[in-house]
């Protein structure tokens, strides 16, 4: 069985820690077996390794999340990168076509799909393995994993069993209902419906046939170019609700979707992260502070207090899901991002006269990592080194840099930086178009930069 992990979403319910590039699956607020902080994606990747599934797994994601994935679980992770952000049907279709036309996977092979962020026990992944046997033992189009609902949720899909649907290791499903109303959910639970965990299994030929029926290509390069022609809908709506025969296998262990502050804080390893103080009479309250200023909480109850460069949230935990609706229409560039080489934080953004913009960042490059050798069409930069030491390349020449050095980079100049120790600097960008896309990368690996440059003794 080949596995596809889906990594997407903007995680607006976990604002302000989550944004377009740092979705909920990347928040390092859980504890691993050694008590070290880890994210949901790190946890799932570790669990896949223990289940012996990691080597047959690839991740389907958007361009904005590539650096974060590589930073947290490694640069060699096999990725399928969407040309534009769309819903899960498109992501699954593109990954399936890649498996078929590039990797050469047989059309009879079983493909498993699961989200990158479920909070589950390790034995859940044995049930993922069991999906293959369930699918192959009958003529179903889809096999899913279901769990018994604990309340009438309106945000999950429901799998209704046939009256005589129990067939040993699996259950035949009469119908699937995605995100019902609360009243519908209550009725579905009375009918012994199961929550859909978002895990699917199907033969590769099943998804390929759907694409062919719609006149869509099943060659990866061609589908990539015509990606916008795919329906921008979830796999649940586009495929599962329309499937002729579905089976499900039950899972009776812990399964949680940590997509809101009230659910995430139930599994956090501590009540407080970052600078601040909570008095002892502050009960059932969690504080996460990524800012360099203290937060003081006195005698508060049932709150989530979260602060990041993107904003500050103070909310009753039960009411915190409302934050998604309150953010509708609010456009703001991410103020903090993790990259394959480290991280950056936006300190200030200003528009000045004559269309000029000024953007100030604090940037950290981890030891032995480097940013690409690159140039920009619209902006000039000034870098002031505030921590560590490294190597700086500018227009074919290589310099050593240390704390206190000020580096000037004109528009169009070729430049790059490698950290020898953890290196931090303040970057001031100025120009008429300050966007992340204004980067032309010449070399990614520092060995290539060194070959290209001559060393300047300073």
Buried (B, 14 or more C-beta within 10 A) or exposed (E): BBBBBBBBBBBBBBBBBBBBBBBBBBBBBBBEEEEEBBBBBBBBBBBBEEBEBBEEBBBBBBEBBBBBBBBBBEEEBEBBBBBEBBBBBBBBBBBBBBBBBEEEBEBEBBBBBBBBBBBBEEEBBEBBBBBBBBBBBEEBBBBBBBBEBEEBBEBBBBBBBEEEBEEEEBBBBBBBBBBBEEEBBEBBBEEBBBBBBBBBBBBBBBBBBBBEEEEBBBEBEEBBEEBEEBBEBBBBBBBBBEBEEBBBBBBEEEBBBBBBBBBBBEBBEEBBBBBBEBEEEBEEBBBBBBBEEEBEBEEBEBBBBBBBBBBEBBBBBEEBBEBBEEBEEEEEBBBBBBBBBBBBBBBEBEEEEEEEBBBBBBBBBBBEBBBBBBBBEBBBBBBBBBBBBBBBBBEEEBBBBEEEBEBEBEBEBBBBBBBBEBBBBBBBBBBEEBEEEBEEEBBBEBEBBBEBBEEEEE
